[in-house]
Amino acid sequence: MSYNRLSNGDVNQEGSPIRHVWNPNLYRLQQEAPRPIMVPCSIPVHSRPQYYGREYHGDMSHTEAEAIVTEEGAFLVRRSNRNGGCFTLTFRFGGKLKHYKLYYDGQHYVLDKRFDTVHDLVADGLVTLYIETHARSYIELMDSISCYETSPYVTLNKLKRRAVIGCNVSLLQAEREASQISGSDVADSSVDIDFSKPHNFKIHTFKGLNWCEFCGNFLWGFTAQGVKCEDCGFSAHCKCSRKVPSDCLPKLKGVRGVFGLDLTTLASQQRSHVPRVVRRCVEEIERRGLDTEGLYRVSGFAEEVEALKLALDTDGELADLGPEKYDNINVIAGALKLYLRLLPIPLITFDAHPPLIEATKKKTVSEQLAAMKEAVMILPPAHYQTLKFLMEHLHRVSQHVDTNKMTSHNLSTVFAPTLMPSPDPAKISGAMYGMALEIAALEMLITHCETVFR
């Protein structure tokens, strides 16, 4: 599969208050990259350095290494007499043998990146080579085709930035008024307020899965994947960070929120497989909205959905979702859909998508359900538990079809573009065209959730 013309996948979903902001294509490339396979040395080796394990084979020529490093991703460490007795890392990539001088200063390295083990170094190298091979032209253009005004950073933090700036303006104005009363010699109040501050970017090793907040693309690799502002937390590729304007707002560092965060990372932070934002919204919808006609199909006002997003991001479980604050239940439903739409990795992951589609093609319902049970087991625990929770909720929604007019088919039509975007980059458009199989699969999950998730 060629990724030289990668799609941004950022077309609006009909009725959505916000578009997709993350591009998962580079993440999928990392998942496709070959995995490191150590070629262990089976004979005793004299003078083995203490910082190498069984991957070290001692004195070995290029020809000898080629004879045993046969699998894609296979690697070993050898001493090469041709290079003055230095250590050489040899591994196979793209059907060819690669050789690099290997160094150790407390950590293993070939160039600038440092690793605790040779295995980690090879894993990072294989991913980097694979992505550069399959997406070289896209990477070269990546920052030039991105727009800061529509970046994930601005999109996700729109209201938060407005609130922080408004607070700063109010404080400065209050200081000026106080100084005028006291007669202190301070800056003239007629001077324009300027909060421009350069970001304090530093090379950063991100734990888990992370995306560039400027271009929306995956931060690939396992160490030093990009940079992070130490003052506000803005994360970006090194190249992208050069185009970020001087608009650092340190106060944003403490309110990063849950929207746009990888589900597994959030589950680890909250120590709960089902995110609290999902539980809160579902509980409120089931408490007072199951009989609402067009539930999930009718959109709430975008401004109110954004306001609720800000409340859930900043206040978490303490956010007020009650009817006094949000009398329109479609606002709660809209916030839930927005949360799911902003997941960098969709709830039904790209690994589980193909087997679920294949399951719908089985001849009988019993065969379809058996295949679906196997397919959902591919999901990471947080994705599995959240999908189970959501499907059970949508099943209960469909049981009120007489009043809300939302059948399981109607619900699957609404949620399919969000929960099951196509793994094929050429098909990522956010449109309903060509999603018949995804809709059918989701309808089966809703209708038969008790059987599939038993």
ABEGO torsion letter per residue (X at the ends): XBAABBBAGABBBBGBABBBABBAAAAAAAAABBBBBBBBBABBBBGBBAABBAABAEBBBAAAAAAABABBGBBBBBBBAAAGGBBBBBBBBGGBBBBBBBBBAGBBBABABBBABAAAAAAAAAAAAAAAAAAAAAAAAAAAABBAAABAAAAAAAAAAAAAAAAAAAAAAAAAAAAAAAGBBBBBAABBBBABBBBBBBBBBBBEBBBBAAAGBBBBEABGABBBBAAAGBBBBAAAAAABBBABBAAAAAAAEABGBBAAAAAAAAGBABBAAAAAAAAAAAAAAAABBGBGABBBBAAAAAAAAAAAAAAEAABBABAAABABAAAAAAAAAAAAAABABBABBAAAAAAAAAAAABABAAAAAAAAAAAAAABBAAAAAAAAAAAAAAAAAAAAAAAAGBBAAAAAAAAAAAABBBABAAABAGBABGAAAAAAAAAAAAAAAAAAAX
